[in-house]
Amino acid sequence: MIPSGGNWRSLPPGLQREALGEASFAAGGGKTGFFRRLSWDKPAPTITGRANRKGSALCHPESIRPLSVKECARLQGFPDDWHFVGAMNRQYLQVGNAVPVPLGTAIGHTILDCELSSVERPEQDEFDLECALQVAVTRLRSAAKNKVSRKRKQAFKQPTLF
């Protein structure tokens, strides 16, 4: 009953309270994580390490099932040949606790670029944090723009990170 990109609020009003349970329904907060189904054409929400919790589980956009560990890892940018070990709940935790691969890559390149620029300019004794932040933001925005289709690119507005 929940379409791609929807959540518990997509259910008919008479079923919302029943689906969430009385205590969760009456609790404060937006509860957007309950019965959350991914969208095919929108960014995924944050991958958590607790995929088996009813308030943070992510469901496949079409199938009636949660996302697999491998699917969560893909959303975090891990290559398909990357292996996670241990019980399934530990694997979800490893993926959810990981820094997304593209973010780690951008941060690593930024640190290297700023360290190299300080080597080239010996008068600069300390690592330039502002330089690192600006380079990282520029790279992340560039990477995000490259992944957005041209059709959606015009409608997409970059959020302010700082």
MDTraj code that builds the backbone (N, CA, C; nanometers):
import mdtraj as md
import numpy as np

residues = "MET ILE PRO SER GLY GLY ASN TRP ARG SER LEU PRO PRO GLY LEU GLN ARG GLU ALA LEU GLY GLU ALA SER PHE ALA ALA GLY GLY GLY LYS THR GLY PHE PHE ARG ARG LEU SER TRP ASP LYS PRO ALA PRO THR ILE THR GLY ARG ALA ASN ARG LYS GLY SER ALA LEU CYS HIS PRO GLU SER ILE ARG PRO LEU SER VAL LYS GLU CYS ALA ARG LEU GLN GLY PHE PRO ASP ASP TRP HIS PHE VAL GLY ALA MET ASN ARG GLN TYR LEU GLN VAL GLY ASN ALA VAL PRO VAL PRO LEU GLY THR ALA ILE GLY HIS THR ILE LEU ASP CYS GLU LEU SER SER VAL GLU ARG PRO GLU GLN ASP GLU PHE ASP LEU GLU CYS ALA LEU GLN VAL ALA VAL THR ARG LEU ARG SER ALA ALA LYS ASN LYS VAL SER ARG LYS ARG LYS GLN ALA PHE LYS GLN PRO THR LEU PHE".split()
xyz = np.array([
    [0.0803, -0.1207, 0.0000],
    [0.0000, 0.0000, 0.0000],
    [0.0850, 0.1278, 0.0000],
    [0.2137, 0.1129, 0.0239],
    [0.3005, 0.2307, 0.0281],
    [0.3768, 0.2390, -0.1033],
    [0.3641, 0.3500, -0.1731],
    [0.4318, 0.3640, -0.3027],
    [0.5812, 0.3916, -0.2862],
    [0.6535, 0.3800, -0.3949],
    [0.7946, 0.4145, -0.3992],
    [0.8124, 0.5570, -0.3463],
    [0.9047, 0.5745, -0.2524],
    [0.9305, 0.7067, -0.1958],
    [0.8390, 0.7444, -0.0803],
    [0.7428, 0.6579, -0.0474],
    [0.6474, 0.6902, 0.0586],
    [0.6885, 0.6342, 0.1933],
    [0.6031, 0.6591, 0.2924],
    [0.6224, 0.6029, 0.4253],
    [0.4844, 0.5813, 0.4892],
    [0.4790, 0.5669, 0.6190],
    [0.3549, 0.5352, 0.6876],
    [0.2441, 0.6357, 0.6590],
    [0.2818, 0.7587, 0.6280],
    [0.1806, 0.8620, 0.5989],
    [0.1089, 0.8356, 0.4666],
    [0.1641, 0.7470, 0.3850],
    [0.0995, 0.7116, 0.2579],
    [-0.0158, 0.6145, 0.2783],
    [-0.0241, 0.5558, 0.3960],
    [-0.1334, 0.4622, 0.4260],
    [-0.2642, 0.5384, 0.4456],
    [-0.3769, 0.4734, 0.4225],
    [-0.5044, 0.5390, 0.4517],
    [-0.5083, 0.5773, 0.6001],
    [-0.5673, 0.6919, 0.6334],
    [-0.5693, 0.7387, 0.7727],
    [-0.6161, 0.6340, 0.8736],
    [-0.7086, 0.5506, 0.8361],
    [-0.7581, 0.4490, 0.9279],
    [-0.6557, 0.3406, 0.9610],
    [-0.5554, 0.3234, 0.8761],
    [-0.4531, 0.2207, 0.8989],
    [-0.3252, 0.2747, 0.9627],
    [-0.3063, 0.4046, 0.9599],
    [-0.1825, 0.4623, 1.0115],
    [-0.1597, 0.4282, 1.1587],
    [-0.2600, 0.4488, 1.2418],
    [-0.2474, 0.4218, 1.3856],
    [-0.2229, 0.2728, 1.4094],
    [-0.2945, 0.1884, 1.3364],
    [-0.2783, 0.0434, 1.3514],
    [-0.1382, -0.0014, 1.3086],
    [-0.0877, 0.0536, 1.1981],
    [0.0426, 0.0139, 1.1462],
    [0.1557, 0.0525, 1.2416],
    [0.1503, 0.1724, 1.2966],
    [0.2560, 0.2190, 1.3847],
    [0.2436, 0.1640, 1.5263],
    [0.1239, 0.1322, 1.5653],
    [0.1004, 0.0939, 1.7049],
    [0.0645, 0.2186, 1.7830],
    [-0.0144, 0.2029, 1.8839],
    [-0.0658, 0.3175, 1.9593],
    [0.0452, 0.4048, 2.0171],
    [0.1446, 0.3429, 2.0808],
    [0.2508, 0.4207, 2.1456],
    [0.3327, 0.5002, 2.0432],
    [0.3719, 0.4378, 1.9336],
    [0.4515, 0.5071, 1.8315],
    [0.3693, 0.6157, 1.7628],
    [0.2428, 0.5864, 1.7371],
    [0.1572, 0.6840, 1.6700],
    [0.1404, 0.8087, 1.7568],
    [0.1254, 0.7895, 1.8870],
    [0.1030, 0.9020, 1.9782],
    [0.2318, 0.9760, 2.0132],
    [0.3472, 0.9141, 1.9907],
    [0.4750, 0.9772, 2.0246],
    [0.5012, 1.0973, 1.9349],
    [0.5813, 1.1888, 1.9834],
    [0.6161, 1.3073, 1.9050],
    [0.7128, 1.2740, 1.7931],
    [0.7490, 1.3755, 1.7198],
    [0.8446, 1.3577, 1.6111],
    [0.7762, 1.3222, 1.4798],
    [0.8527, 1.3298, 1.3729],
    [0.7955, 1.3071, 1.2406],
    [0.7775, 1.1622, 1.2031],
    [0.8545, 1.0741, 1.2648],
    [0.8438, 0.9295, 1.2409],
    [0.8568, 0.8935, 1.0935],
    [0.9360, 0.9700, 1.0178],
    [0.9458, 0.9469, 0.8732],
    [1.0123, 0.8147, 0.8393],
    [1.0824, 0.7537, 0.9340],
    [1.1502, 0.6274, 0.9073],
    [1.0594, 0.5063, 0.9090],
    [0.9400, 0.5191, 0.9643],
    [0.8499, 0.4047, 0.9740],
    [0.7928, 0.3689, 0.8374],
    [0.8042, 0.2445, 0.8018],
    [0.7527, 0.1936, 0.6740],
    [0.8031, 0.2779, 0.5566],
    [0.9320, 0.3085, 0.5581],
    [0.9909, 0.3936, 0.4536],
    [1.0319, 0.3088, 0.3347],
    [0.9826, 0.3466, 0.2186],
    [1.0159, 0.2775, 0.0942],
    [1.1015, 0.3721, 0.0104],
    [1.2132, 0.3201, -0.0389],
    [1.3009, 0.4026, -0.1219],
    [1.2320, 0.4449, -0.2503],
    [1.2797, 0.5544, -0.3037],
    [1.2335, 0.6037, -0.4328],
    [1.3394, 0.5696, -0.5367],
    [1.2957, 0.5417, -0.6582],
    [1.3903, 0.5113, -0.7661],
    [1.4649, 0.6359, -0.8117],
    [1.4024, 0.7523, -0.8007],
    [1.4614, 0.8714, -0.8612],
    [1.4960, 0.9829, -0.7627],
    [1.5081, 0.9497, -0.6342],
    [1.5485, 1.0486, -0.5347],
    [1.6637, 0.9913, -0.4525],
    [1.7431, 1.0785, -0.3931],
    [1.8521, 1.0275, -0.3089],
    [1.7986, 0.9425, -0.1940],
    [1.8748, 0.8436, -0.1544],
    [1.8367, 0.7575, -0.0428],
    [1.8606, 0.8317, 0.0884],
    [1.7819, 0.7997, 0.1898],
    [1.8105, 0.8579, 0.3213],
    [1.9373, 0.7961, 0.3794],
    [1.9779, 0.8446, 0.4926],
    [2.0960, 0.7929, 0.5610],
    [2.0826, 0.6433, 0.5869],
    [2.1889, 0.5712, 0.5578],
    [2.1918, 0.4281, 0.5875],
    [2.2317, 0.4139, 0.7337],
    [2.1474, 0.3494, 0.8112],
    [2.1770, 0.3313, 0.9530],
    [2.2321, 0.1911, 0.9758],
    [2.2869, 0.1705, 1.0913],
    [2.3385, 0.0393, 1.1271],
    [2.2327, -0.0516, 1.1874],
    [2.1116, -0.0045, 1.1937],
    [2.0028, -0.0810, 1.2553],
    [1.8898, -0.1022, 1.1548],
    [1.9169, -0.1838, 1.0561],
    [1.8189, -0.2065, 0.9497],
    [1.6990, -0.2873, 0.9967],
    [1.7085, -0.3482, 1.1139],
    [1.5970, -0.4303, 1.1618],
    [1.5060, -0.3547, 1.2586],
    [1.5269, -0.2262, 1.2770],
    [1.4413, -0.1458, 1.3643],
    [1.3260, -0.0888, 1.2827],
    [1.2077, -0.0916, 1.3386],
    [1.0925, -0.0478, 1.2599],
    [1.0968, 0.1011, 1.2259],
    [1.1701, 0.1801, 1.3011],
    [1.1788, 0.3228, 1.2722],
    [1.2933, 0.3607, 1.1806],
    [1.3787, 0.2655, 1.1416],
    [1.4928, 0.2998, 1.0569],
    [1.5158, 0.2007, 0.9428],
    [1.4292, 0.1042, 0.9278],
    [1.4450, 0.0073, 0.8185],
    [1.4114, 0.0730, 0.6852],
    [1.4803, 0.0322, 0.5820],
    [1.4524, 0.0816, 0.4478],
    [1.3978, -0.0327, 0.3645],
    [1.2895, -0.0061, 0.2939],
    [1.2278, -0.1082, 0.2096],
    [1.2615, -0.0836, 0.0635],
    [1.2663, -0.1899, -0.0106],
    [1.2896, -0.1851, -0.1549],
    [1.1804, -0.0994, -0.2199],
    [1.2129, -0.0258, -0.3268],
    [1.1128, 0.0601, -0.3905],
    [0.9900, -0.0136, -0.4448],
    [1.0056, -0.1399, -0.4845],
    [0.8927, -0.2138, -0.5418],
    [0.8606, -0.3419, -0.4666],
    [0.9623, -0.4182, -0.4318],
    [0.9408, -0.5470, -0.3664],
    [0.9016, -0.5271, -0.2202],
    [0.8335, -0.6252, -0.1667],
    [0.7933, -0.6195, -0.0266],
    [0.9010, -0.6888, 0.0548],
    [1.0103, -0.6139, 0.0802],
    [1.1232, -0.6676, 0.1552],
    [1.2143, -0.5519, 0.1950],
    [1.2931, -0.5737, 0.3003],
    [1.3919, -0.4716, 0.3368],
    [1.5089, -0.4746, 0.2396],
    [1.5901, -0.3713, 0.2431],
    [1.7119, -0.3709, 0.1629],
    [1.8092, -0.4722, 0.2204],
    [1.8827, -0.5373, 0.1336],
    [1.9849, -0.6331, 0.1769],
    [2.1098, -0.5569, 0.2220],
    [2.1991, -0.6265, 0.2869],
    [2.3274, -0.5674, 0.3259],
    [2.3989, -0.5164, 0.2012],
    [2.3989, -0.5962, 0.0948],
    [2.4666, -0.5576, -0.0298],
    [2.4054, -0.4302, -0.0891],
    [2.2731, -0.4184, -0.0856],
    [2.2077, -0.2978, -0.1389],
    [2.2418, -0.1747, -0.0549],
    [2.2441, -0.1908, 0.0768],
    [2.2838, -0.0797, 0.1643],
    [2.4283, -0.0398, 0.1364],
    [2.5147, -0.1393, 0.1153],
    [2.6554, -0.1116, 0.0861],
    [2.6690, -0.0366, -0.0468],
    [2.5890, -0.0720, -0.1457],
    [2.5927, 0.0002, -0.2738],
    [2.5553, 0.1460, -0.2542],
    [2.4550, 0.1717, -0.1707],
    [2.4145, 0.3095, -0.1449],
    [2.5263, 0.3882, -0.0750],
    [2.6095, 0.3199, 0.0012],
    [2.7226, 0.3835, 0.0684],
    [2.8435, 0.3963, -0.0248],
    [2.8344, 0.3399, -0.1456],
    [2.9422, 0.3523, -0.2433],
    [3.0434, 0.2398, -0.2414],
    [3.0163, 0.1317, -0.1671],
    [3.1092, 0.0190, -0.1657],
    [3.1013, -0.0567, -0.2984],
    [3.2153, -0.1069, -0.3462],
    [3.2120, -0.1889, -0.4679],
    [3.1405, -0.3219, -0.4392],
    [3.0832, -0.3815, -0.5423],
    [3.0083, -0.5062, -0.5258],
    [3.0937, -0.6217, -0.4745],
    [3.2235, -0.6173, -0.4964],
    [3.3066, -0.7287, -0.4508],
    [3.3551, -0.7116, -0.3063],
    [3.3097, -0.6087, -0.2380],
    [3.3464, -0.5861, -0.0982],
    [3.2676, -0.6833, -0.0117],
    [3.3353, -0.7470, 0.0834],
    [3.2692, -0.8457, 0.1689],
    [3.2618, -0.7981, 0.3128],
    [3.1477, -0.8182, 0.3729],
    [3.1270, -0.7892, 0.5141],
    [3.1165, -0.9232, 0.5851],
    [3.1653, -0.9304, 0.7074],
    [3.1684, -1.0578, 0.7789],
    [3.0881, -1.0482, 0.9082],
    [3.0545, -1.1649, 0.9594],
    [2.9826, -1.1728, 1.0855],
    [2.8343, -1.1964, 1.0640],
    [2.7601, -1.1948, 1.1731],
    [2.6157, -1.2125, 1.1664],
    [2.5535, -1.0978, 1.0861],
    [2.4362, -1.1197, 1.0320],
    [2.3725, -1.0199, 0.9462],
    [2.3558, -0.8851, 1.0170],
    [2.3153, -0.8868, 1.1452],
    [2.2987, -0.7586, 1.2139],
    [2.4328, -0.6858, 1.2289],
    [2.5420, -0.7590, 1.2411],
    [2.6757, -0.6983, 1.2479],
    [2.7165, -0.6418, 1.1118],
    [2.6764, -0.7082, 1.0039],
    [2.7073, -0.6579, 0.8699],
    [2.6332, -0.5264, 0.8436],
    [2.5048, -0.5206, 0.8803],
    [2.4303, -0.3954, 0.8658],
    [2.4976, -0.2846, 0.9477],
    [2.5439, -0.3182, 1.0660],
    [2.6095, -0.2209, 1.1518],
    [2.7395, -0.1711, 1.0884],
    [2.8167, -0.2604, 1.0268],
    [2.9404, -0.2208, 0.9597],
    [2.9114, -0.1223, 0.8465],
    [2.8086, -0.1508, 0.7681],
    [2.7735, -0.0636, 0.6556],
    [2.7215, 0.0710, 0.7069],
    [2.6330, 0.0660, 0.8049],
    [2.5749, 0.1897, 0.8570],
    [2.6750, 0.2788, 0.9280],
    [2.7757, 0.2204, 0.9917],
    [2.8773, 0.2985, 1.0624],
    [2.9878, 0.3492, 0.9700],
    [2.9911, 0.2999, 0.8474],
    [3.0978, 0.3380, 0.7545],
    [3.0777, 0.4789, 0.7010],
    [3.1876, 0.5442, 0.6760],
    [3.1835, 0.6701, 0.6018],
    [3.1576, 0.6324, 0.4563],
    [3.0605, 0.6961, 0.3898],
    [3.0383, 0.6628, 0.2484],
    [3.1691, 0.6749, 0.1684],
    [3.1930, 0.5785, 0.0836],
    [3.3194, 0.5713, 0.0094],
    [3.3491, 0.7010, -0.0672],
    [3.2538, 0.7591, -0.1411],
    [3.2862, 0.8839, -0.2123],
    [3.3222, 0.9993, -0.1175],
    [3.2591, 1.0042, -0.0001],
    [3.2922, 1.1086, 0.0969],
    [3.4335, 1.0882, 0.1500],
    [3.4675, 0.9655, 0.1867],
    [3.6026, 0.9367, 0.2341],
    [3.7072, 0.9685, 0.1293],
    [3.6764, 0.9376, 0.0053],
    [3.7689, 0.9665, -0.1051],
    [3.7906, 1.1168, -0.1198],
    [3.6803, 1.1936, -0.1164],
    [3.6907, 1.3395, -0.1297],
    [3.7701, 1.3998, -0.0143],
    [3.7465, 1.3519, 0.1055],
    [3.8203, 1.4034, 0.2214],
    [3.9682, 1.3680, 0.2098],
    [3.9975, 1.2447, 0.1715],
    [4.1368, 1.2034, 0.1561],
    [4.2111, 1.2860, 0.0522],
    [4.1480, 1.3076, -0.0634],
    [4.2113, 1.3887, -0.1684],
    [4.2306, 1.5323, -0.1217],
    [4.1346, 1.5843, -0.0481],
    [4.1446, 1.7211, 0.0010],
    [4.2615, 1.7363, 0.0974],
    [4.2739, 1.6413, 0.1889],
    [4.3846, 1.6470, 0.2843],
    [4.5181, 1.6396, 0.2100],
    [4.5280, 1.5485, 0.1137],
    [4.6524, 1.5379, 0.0368],
    [4.6815, 1.6662, -0.0399],
    [4.5793, 1.7237, -0.1036],
    [4.5993, 1.8474, -0.1800],
    [4.6467, 1.9607, -0.0906],
    [4.5857, 1.9742, 0.0245],
    [4.6239, 2.0837, 0.1148],
    [4.7609, 2.0604, 0.1755],
    [4.7938, 1.9341, 0.2058],
    [4.9277, 1.9057, 0.2580],
    [5.0333, 1.9316, 0.1509],
    [5.0034, 1.8935, 0.0266],
    [5.0995, 1.9178, -0.0814],
    [5.1168, 2.0668, -0.1048],
    [5.0072, 2.1437, -0.0959],
    [5.0198, 2.2872, -0.1183],
    [5.1009, 2.3521, -0.0066],
    [5.0938, 2.2976, 0.1173],
    [5.1739, 2.3545, 0.2259],
    [5.3212, 2.3167, 0.2098],
    [5.3506, 2.2015, 0.1458],
    [5.4892, 2.1628, 0.1192],
    [5.5478, 2.2547, 0.0127],
    [5.4651, 2.2878, -0.0862],
    [5.5106, 2.3751, -0.1948],
    [5.5316, 2.5180, -0.1451],
    [5.4622, 2.5542, -0.0382],
    [5.4765, 2.6879, 0.0207],
    [5.5300, 2.6709, 0.1631],
    [5.6608, 2.6615, 0.1814],
    [5.7188, 2.6317, 0.3125],
    [5.6843, 2.7327, 0.4203],
    [5.6459, 2.8558, 0.3843],
    [5.6127, 2.9548, 0.4858],
    [5.4855, 2.9185, 0.5622],
    [5.4075, 2.8264, 0.5084],
    [5.2835, 2.7848, 0.5740],
    [5.3154, 2.6654, 0.6647],
    [5.3125, 2.6874, 0.7947],
    [5.3513, 2.5834, 0.8898],
    [5.2371, 2.4903, 0.9262],
    [5.1139, 2.5378, 0.9271],
    [5.0016, 2.4574, 0.9736],
    [4.9109, 2.4179, 0.8581],
    [4.8408, 2.3089, 0.8790],
    [4.7418, 2.2612, 0.7835],
    [4.6295, 2.3646, 0.7743],
    [4.5923, 2.4037, 0.6567],
    [4.4909, 2.5073, 0.6358],
    [4.3526, 2.4433, 0.6308],
    [4.2803, 2.4479, 0.7437],
    [4.1490, 2.3865, 0.7534],
    [4.0492, 2.4510, 0.6582],
    [4.0515, 2.5818, 0.6467],
    [3.9585, 2.6493, 0.5562],
    [3.9800, 2.6040, 0.4122],
    [4.1048, 2.5896, 0.3726],
    [4.1374, 2.5393, 0.2385],
    [4.0789, 2.3999, 0.2206],
    [4.1004, 2.3140, 0.3198],
    [4.0513, 2.1767, 0.3114],
    [3.8995, 2.1730, 0.2996],
    [3.8309, 2.2535, 0.3792],
    [3.6846, 2.2556, 0.3747],
    [3.6332, 2.3037, 0.2392],
    [3.6929, 2.4094, 0.1861],
    [3.6485, 2.4625, 0.0574],
    [3.6697, 2.3612, -0.0555],
    [3.7853, 2.2965, -0.0563],
    [3.8140, 2.1968, -0.1594],
    [3.7171, 2.0794, -0.1459],
    [3.6931, 2.0339, -0.0213],
    [3.6021, 1.9206, 0.0012],
    [3.4610, 1.9541, -0.0441],
    [3.4106, 2.0712, -0.0088],
    [3.2754, 2.1115, -0.0486],
    [3.2648, 2.1183, -0.2002],
    [3.3646, 2.1767, -0.2644],
    [3.3633, 2.1858, -0.4107],
    [3.3614, 2.0474, -0.4743],
    [3.4443, 1.9562, -0.4240],
    [3.4484, 1.8204, -0.4790],
    [3.3182, 1.7457, -0.4562],
    [3.2631, 1.7563, -0.3364],
    [3.1375, 1.6862, -0.3068],
    [3.0240, 1.7381, -0.3930],
    [3.0164, 1.8691, -0.4087],
    [2.9117, 1.9257, -0.4939],
    [2.9299, 1.8824, -0.6386],
    [3.0533, 1.8778, -0.6834],
    [3.0811, 1.8339, -0.8201],
    [3.0403, 1.6884, -0.8388],
    [3.0731, 1.6034, -0.7412],
    [3.0363, 1.4624, -0.7501],
    [2.8853, 1.4457, -0.7497],
    [2.8169, 1.5228, -0.6669],
    [2.6707, 1.5141, -0.6605],
    [2.6095, 1.5587, -0.7926],
    [2.6628, 1.6647, -0.8501],
    [2.6098, 1.7149, -0.9771],
    [2.6296, 1.6144, -1.0893],
    [2.7414, 1.5423, -1.0868],
    [2.7689, 1.4448, -1.1923],
    [2.6713, 1.3282, -1.1889],
    [2.6130, 1.3002, -1.0722],
    [2.5246, 1.1856, -1.0597],
    [2.3793, 1.2207, -1.0857],
    [2.3483, 1.3470, -1.0953],
    [2.2109, 1.3886, -1.1181],
    [2.1882, 1.3976, -1.2689],
    [2.0807, 1.3396, -1.3137],
    [2.0537, 1.3432, -1.4576],
    [2.0315, 1.4870, -1.5031],
    [2.0547, 1.5118, -1.6309],
    [2.0374, 1.6468, -1.6837],
    [1.8949, 1.6970, -1.6638],
    [1.7994, 1.6086, -1.6764],
    [1.6597, 1.6471, -1.6594],
    [1.6335, 1.6986, -1.5184],
    [1.6881, 1.6296, -1.4187],
    [1.6667, 1.6678, -1.2797],
    [1.7622, 1.7778, -1.2358],
    [1.8699, 1.7958, -1.3110],
    [1.9724, 1.8908, -1.2706],
    [1.9169, 2.0323, -1.2543],
    [1.8273, 2.0734, -1.3433],
    [1.7731, 2.2080, -1.3373],
    [1.6800, 2.2262, -1.2179],
    [1.6140, 2.1193, -1.1759],
    [1.5220, 2.1287, -1.0626],
    [1.5941, 2.1092, -0.9298],
    [1.7159, 2.0592, -0.9343],
    [1.7910, 2.0264, -0.8132],
    [1.8630, 2.1491, -0.7627],
    [1.8445, 2.1813, -0.6363],
    [1.9122, 2.2953, -0.5773],
    [2.0092, 2.2427, -0.4720],
    [2.1353, 2.2801, -0.4817],
    [2.2364, 2.2332, -0.3870],
    [2.2080, 2.2885, -0.2485],
    [2.2078, 2.2028, -0.1449],
    [2.1922, 2.2541, -0.0084],
    [2.3205, 2.3222, 0.0383],
    [2.3057, 2.4168, 0.1273],
    [2.4210, 2.4821, 0.1863],
    [2.4760, 2.3921, 0.2956],
    [2.6038, 2.3585, 0.2869],
    [2.6638, 2.2685, 0.3843],
    [2.7100, 2.3413, 0.5097],
    [2.7447, 2.4690, 0.4968],
    [2.7963, 2.5434, 0.6123],
    [2.7214, 2.6731, 0.6281],
])
top = md.Topology()
chain = top.add_chain()
for i, resn in enumerate(residues, 1):
    res = top.add_residue(resn, chain, resSeq=i)
    for name in ("N", "CA", "C"):
        top.add_atom(name, md.element.get_by_symbol(name[0]), res)
traj = md.Trajectory(xyz[None], top)
